[in-house]
């Protein structure tokens, strides 16, 4: 029944996305405005050419669209807009999206406080002269150095905002004595990444998961089949979510799809059974899949996840020998789930459920005449994004339960359960 319920939920979500796509044939009136006016508007990528200049009225299908805005002397913007489907009188009114294009340059002011008379300022590897310095400079990050004979170079990276004035004062005490050595000429500039943003091609995350796991046999007559517990175990992991086609392919369906993958490895730890015996436990996880997203509302999204997952959880004795009766598992699972996401500004929260179809379960299956296992999982979490969504921090709680049925000529039929609770903390960056 769990499988049927999940499949019904998945089908309903995709049918909802399909109905939205069908409504896209009519299109929705959209107006794009910028301050200042006259910016070129591109949809998806620039290879297809500009659609026109702002203020621009056009018709777009409902859903998410990547808009690129460019104007002379202004920082280019790459923005994702969400076009809502509308009916009736509301359909006659254009949805308005307004953007401010910051100037492409700012003012950098560098003053000295007690600097040597022969101090020189170097900006991005180029000699800018003696302080004080005031100059127009491209918006973004810049390397500022102050050099003086007999002193160690002073270095600082500054972020200059377009249209803003950035002032910095460098004290003479910041230049440390170099033991009489003279620094001759400016050093070569250090390379740095360009400041331009673009459509998100992927997100990479690193985190730690704290987990509690219990495997228990229920109503088993065999005394060797004891439960095992492990608590507060920490597993470092990495995960990625990729949209590699976004800058090369302009397609409304592909833009909603992403590839997902994760890998985690916990250090070996010790668990105990109900008799107090200690064993070493090895735990690792890998997963890969595809995620599709439907956006029925600008603040609501529905994610559908399909993929493969492996969970290895094995026990070994003091001399790396097998542990009799220990529930060694090597799950290979098919994951099928849905997740609802609510967004408010830079924050978002989600709640999801998954059905776990067990393809194989490893050594434990060989100990009994017949076995049957399947499972479910639930997750809830929240994230906060910084720097226009390029950085994120997230926390998530999860529970997973795999239900077992064992059958053996000696002990008859009995049930078992493999339950896991976890909390994860993750930091991520998007490109």
C-alpha positions in Angstrom: 0.0 0.0 0.0 2.9 2.4 0.7 4.2 1.9 -2.8 0.8 2.6 -4.3 0.3 5.7 -2.2 3.7 7.1 -3.2 3.2 6.3 -6.9 -0.2 8.0 -6.7 1.4 11.1 -5.2 4.2 11.2 -7.8 1.7 10.8 -10.6 -0.5 13.6 -9.2 2.4 15.9 -8.9 3.6 15.4 -12.4 0.0 15.6 -13.8 -0.1 19.0 -12.1 3.1 20.0 -13.8 1.7 18.7 -17.1 -1.5 20.8 -16.7 0.7 23.9 -16.1 2.6 23.1 -19.2 -0.6 22.8 -21.2 -1.7 26.2 -20.0 1.6 27.5 -21.3 0.3 27.3 -24.9 -1.8 30.4 -24.2 1.1 32.2 -22.4 1.0 34.9 -19.7 1.5 38.6 -20.3 4.7 39.7 -18.6 6.3 43.2 -18.3 10.0 43.5 -17.5 11.2 46.8 -16.2 14.7 48.1 -15.2 16.2 51.1 -13.6 17.5 52.6 -15.7 15.5 51.8 -18.8 17.0 50.6 -22.1 18.5 47.3 -20.9 18.7 44.4 -23.3 16.6 41.4 -22.3 17.7 37.8 -23.0 15.8 34.7 -22.1 17.7 31.6 -21.1 21.0 32.4 -22.9 22.4 35.2 -25.1 23.1 33.0 -28.1 19.4 33.3 -29.1 19.6 37.1 -29.2 17.9 39.8 -27.3 14.1 39.9 -27.1 14.1 43.7 -26.9 14.8 46.6 -24.5 13.2 47.5 -21.2 10.5 48.3 -20.5 9.5 45.2 -22.4 6.2 43.4 -22.7 6.1 39.8 -23.8 4.2 36.5 -23.4 5.8 33.6 -21.5 4.6 30.2 -20.4 4.0 29.7 -16.6 6.9 28.5 -14.6 10.6 29.5 -14.0 12.6 31.5 -16.6 16.2 32.7 -16.5 16.3 36.4 -17.6 19.6 38.1 -18.5 19.7 41.9 -18.4 22.5 44.0 -19.9 22.9 47.8 -20.2 26.0 49.9 -21.0 27.9 50.9 -17.8 25.8 48.6 -15.6 26.5 45.3 -14.0 24.7 42.5 -15.9 22.0 40.7 -14.0 21.1 37.0 -14.2 17.7 36.5 -12.5 15.2 33.7 -12.3 11.6 34.9 -12.5 8.5 32.8 -11.8 5.5 33.4 -14.0 2.2 32.5 -12.4 -0.6 31.0 -14.4 -3.6 33.3 -14.4 -7.3 33.0 -15.5 -10.2 35.3 -16.0 -9.7 39.0 -15.5 -6.3 38.5 -13.9 -5.1 37.1 -17.2 -5.5 40.5 -18.8 -3.1 42.2 -16.4 0.6 41.7 -17.1 2.9 40.4 -14.3 5.5 43.0 -13.7 9.1 42.2 -12.8 11.3 45.2 -11.8 15.1 45.2 -11.4 17.8 47.7 -10.5 21.0 47.5 -12.6 23.8 48.8 -10.4 26.5 50.8 -12.0 29.5 48.8 -13.3 32.0 51.0 -11.5 32.4 52.4 -8.0 34.8 54.7 -6.3 37.8 53.4 -4.3 39.5 55.8 -1.8 42.7 54.8 -0.1 44.2 57.0 2.6 47.3 56.6 4.7 47.8 57.3 8.4 51.4 57.5 9.3 52.7 55.7 6.2 56.3 56.2 5.1 56.7 59.0 2.6 57.8 56.6 -0.1 54.9 54.2 0.3 53.2 53.2 -3.0 49.7 51.8 -3.5 49.3 48.8 -5.9 45.8 47.8 -7.1 45.4 44.4 -8.8 49.2 44.4 -9.5 49.3 47.9 -11.1 51.1 50.8 -9.4 48.4 53.4 -8.5 50.8 56.0 -7.0 51.3 57.4 -3.5 48.4 57.7 -1.1 45.9 59.3 -0.9 44.3 57.6 -3.9 40.8 58.1 -5.3 39.8 56.4 -8.6 36.9 54.9 -10.4 37.2 51.1 -10.5 35.1 48.1 -11.8 32.6 46.8 -9.3 33.8 43.6 -7.6 36.7 42.3 -5.6 40.1 44.0 -5.9 43.5 43.3 -4.4 45.0 46.4 -2.6 48.7 46.4 -1.6 50.9 49.0 0.1 54.6 48.8 -0.5 57.5 50.6 1.1 61.2 50.1 1.3 62.3 48.1 4.3 58.7 47.0 5.1 56.7 43.8 4.5 54.0 44.4 1.9 50.5 45.1 3.3 47.7 43.3 1.4 43.9 43.5 1.7 41.0 42.4 -0.6 38.2 44.8 -0.9 34.7 44.5 -2.4 33.6 47.6 -4.3 29.9 47.9 -5.0 28.7 49.5 -8.2 27.7 53.2 -7.7 29.1 53.2 -4.2 32.1 54.9 -2.6 34.5 52.5 -0.7 36.9 54.2 1.7 39.8 52.5 3.5 42.5 53.9 5.7 45.8 52.1 6.2 47.9 52.8 9.3 51.7 52.9 9.1 51.8 50.2 11.9 50.3 47.8 9.3 53.6 47.7 7.5 55.9 45.4 9.5 59.6 46.0 9.5 61.4 43.6 7.1 64.8 43.6 8.8 66.2 46.2 6.3 65.2 44.3 3.2 63.9 46.6 0.5 60.9 45.6 -1.5 61.5 46.6 -5.1 58.6 47.1 -7.5 55.1 45.8 -7.3 54.7 42.0 -7.2 52.7 40.2 -10.0 49.0 40.4 -9.6 47.2 37.4 -8.0 44.6 35.7 -10.1 41.0 35.9 -8.9 37.7 34.6 -10.2 35.6 37.0 -12.2 32.8 38.6 -10.3 30.1 38.1 -13.0 27.2 35.9 -12.0 25.2 33.6 -14.2 22.4 30.9 -14.2 23.0 28.3 -11.5 24.7 25.3 -13.0 25.0 23.3 -9.8 25.4 23.3 -6.0 28.0 21.5 -4.0 27.5 20.8 -0.3 29.6 19.4 2.5 28.2 18.4 5.9 28.1 16.1 8.8 25.2 13.8 9.8 24.7 12.6 13.4 22.8 9.3 13.3 21.1 6.8 15.7 20.4 3.3 14.4 18.7 0.2 15.9 18.2 -3.2 14.3 15.8 -5.5 16.2 14.3 -8.9 15.7 10.8 -9.3 16.9 9.4 -12.5 18.4 12.5 -14.5 17.3 13.0 -17.8 19.2 16.8 -18.0 18.3 18.8 -16.4 21.2 21.6 -15.6 18.8 19.5 -13.1 17.0 20.0 -10.1 19.2 19.3 -6.5 18.6 22.2 -4.0 17.9 22.3 -0.3 18.7 24.5 2.6 17.7 23.9 6.2 18.8 25.2 9.6 18.1 27.5 8.5 15.3 28.9 11.1 13.0 29.3 10.7 9.2 30.9 13.4 7.0 29.5 13.5 3.5 29.4 15.5 0.3 26.6 16.0 -2.2 26.0 17.8 -5.4 23.0 18.9 -7.4 23.8 19.7 -11.1 22.1 21.4 -14.0 24.9 21.1 -16.6 22.8 22.0 -19.6 21.4 25.4 -18.5 23.9 27.5 -20.4 23.9 25.4 -23.6 20.3 24.2 -23.9 17.2 26.4 -23.6 14.3 24.1 -22.8 11.5 24.5 -20.1 11.6 20.8 -19.1 15.3 20.4 -18.8 15.5 23.6 -16.8 13.4 21.9 -14.1 15.6 18.8 -14.0 18.8 18.2 -12.0 21.2 15.4 -11.3 21.9 14.5 -7.7 24.6 12.5 -6.0 26.0 12.0 -2.5 28.7 10.0 -0.7 29.3 9.6 3.0 31.8 7.6 5.1 31.7 7.3 8.9 34.8 6.3 10.9 34.6 2.8 12.4 32.8 2.9 15.7 31.7 0.5 18.4 28.2 -0.9 19.0 26.7 -3.2 21.7 24.1 -5.9 21.7 21.7 -6.5 24.6 24.2 -8.8 26.3 26.8 -6.0 26.4 29.2 -7.5 23.8 31.1 -4.9 21.7 31.6 -5.1 18.0 33.1 -2.7 15.4 30.6 -1.1 13.0 31.3 0.2 9.5 28.7 2.6 7.9 28.7 4.3 4.5 26.2 5.6 2.1 26.1 6.5 -1.6 23.2 7.8 -3.8 22.6 9.1 -7.3 19.4 10.2 -8.9 17.3 12.7 -10.9 15.1 15.5 -9.4 12.3 17.2 -11.2 10.7 20.4 -9.9 7.3 21.9 -10.5 6.5 25.4 -9.4 2.7 25.9 -9.0 3.3 29.1 -7.1 6.2 31.5 -6.8 6.7 30.6 -3.1 5.9 26.9 -3.5 7.7 24.1 -5.3 7.2 20.3 -5.6 10.2 18.1 -6.1 10.0 14.5 -7.4 13.1 12.4 -6.7 13.9 9.1 -8.4 17.2 7.3 -7.9 19.5 4.6 -6.4 20.9 4.5 -2.9 23.3 2.2 -1.1 23.6 1.8 2.6 26.4 -0.4 4.0 26.2 -1.3 7.7 28.3 -4.2 8.7 29.7 -5.6 12.0 33.1 -7.1 12.7 34.7 -8.6 15.8 38.1 -7.6 17.4 40.0 -9.6 14.8 37.9 -8.4 11.9 35.9 -11.7 12.0 32.2 -12.0 11.2 30.0 -11.6 14.2 27.5 -14.4 14.5 23.9 -13.2 14.5 24.8 -9.6 13.7 22.5 -8.0 11.1 25.1 -7.3 8.4 23.3 -5.3 5.6 24.3 -3.9 2.3 21.1 -2.3 1.0 20.7 -1.4 -2.6 17.5 0.7 -2.8 15.3 2.3 -5.4 14.2 5.7 -4.0 10.9 7.2 -5.1 9.7 10.3 -3.3 8.2 13.7 -3.2 9.0 16.9 -1.4 7.1 20.1 -0.8 9.1 23.3 -0.5 7.9 26.6 0.9 10.0 29.7 0.1 10.1 33.1 1.8 12.8 35.5 0.6 16.2 33.9 1.2 14.8 31.1 3.4 13.1 27.9 2.5 11.7 24.9 4.3 10.7 21.5 3.1 8.9 18.3 4.1 9.3 15.1 2.1 8.5 11.4 2.1 10.1 8.5 0.2 9.4 4.9 -0.6 12.4 2.6 -0.4 12.2 -0.4 -2.7 14.9 -2.8 -1.6 16.7 -4.4 -4.6 19.1 -6.4 -2.4 20.0 -6.4 1.3 23.4 -8.1 1.5 24.7 -10.9 3.8 21.7 -11.0 6.2 19.5 -12.5 3.4 21.7 -15.6 3.2 21.0 -16.5 6.9 17.4 -17.3 6.3 15.4 -19.4 3.9 13.3 -16.5 2.7 13.3 -12.7 3.5 11.2 -9.8 2.5 12.0 -6.1 3.2 10.8 -2.7 2.2 10.8 0.7 3.8 9.8 4.4 4.0 11.6 7.6 4.9 10.6 11.1 5.9 12.7 14.3 5.9 12.1 17.9 7.1 14.5 20.8 6.9 15.3 24.4 6.3 17.9 26.4 4.5 19.0 30.1 4.3 20.8 31.5 1.3 23.3 34.4 1.1 25.1 36.4 -1.6 22.2 36.2 -4.1 21.7 32.5 -3.4 25.4 31.6 -4.1 26.0 30.4 -0.5 23.6 28.4 1.7 23.4 26.8 5.2 20.9 24.1 5.9 19.7 21.7 8.6 17.7 18.6 8.1 16.2 15.8 10.2 15.4 12.4 8.8 13.8 9.1 9.9 13.9 5.9 7.9 12.4 2.5 8.8 12.9 -0.8 6.9 10.5 -3.5 7.8 11.7 -7.1 7.6 9.9 -10.5 7.4 12.1 -13.6 8.0 11.2 -17.2 7.4 13.3 -20.2 8.5 12.6 -23.9 8.9 14.2 -24.0 12.4 12.7 -20.8 13.9 9.6 -20.2 11.8 8.5 -16.8 10.6 9.1 -13.6 12.5 9.6 -9.9 11.8 12.4 -7.4 12.2 13.0 -3.7 11.8 15.9 -1.4 10.9 15.3 2.1 12.1 17.4 5.2 11.6 17.2 8.7 12.9 19.5 11.5 11.8 20.2 15.2 11.9 22.5 16.8 9.3 24.2 20.2 9.1 25.4 21.3 5.7 27.1 24.3 4.0 26.9 24.7 0.2 28.0 26.9 -2.7 26.3 27.4 -6.0 28.0 28.2 -9.4 
